[in-house]
């Protein structure tokens, strides 16, 4: 662009040079000089439009569950699973959804980058009161129980429901209380919802969940579906 000329002056100059030229030549000129600008604009429009669409169509969580070292069957459709649970719980799925964080692997024998990232993600979700339930293996349960992240199930579950699953309760001594060992998890390894190859699977409720009743409903859904 010549010194002292504005962008619009430059555009007019290029238009003057191309006046009367064949369309193919104009197109080739445009692509040669403006392809980077065009691609940048298209990318901005695409990602901006996608972001707006995602925000506009996003639903609020009715429940958020993390599966840590436990897995759903490979053919599980999590959207269909969300709809099935909400229907079971009598929750309107028009504006709400159940969020499932699946395939979250944490190796406590050798904490690799993936394990570290998953640990950080879980802690961030708990800090933001976003996470309600963790379904995990026994190793993870016992490794983090002393961090105080799990609720005493006696404070969350109806008494009759705990009594029904009394033989599946898992007791641990939680920090910062004098209650001794209390039920912090329920063995759900036989849940039809889970992959059949687990040796252990423990249902826990996060200490600061804002949806304890829905967490209990999800437990019942896991065991009865």
Beta strands, then each sheet from edge to edge (+ up, - down):
strand 1: 60-68
strand 2: 96-104
strand 3: 133-136
strand 4: 169-173
strand 5: 181-187
strand 6: 202-205
sheet 1: 2+ 1+ 3+ 6- 5+ 4-
end
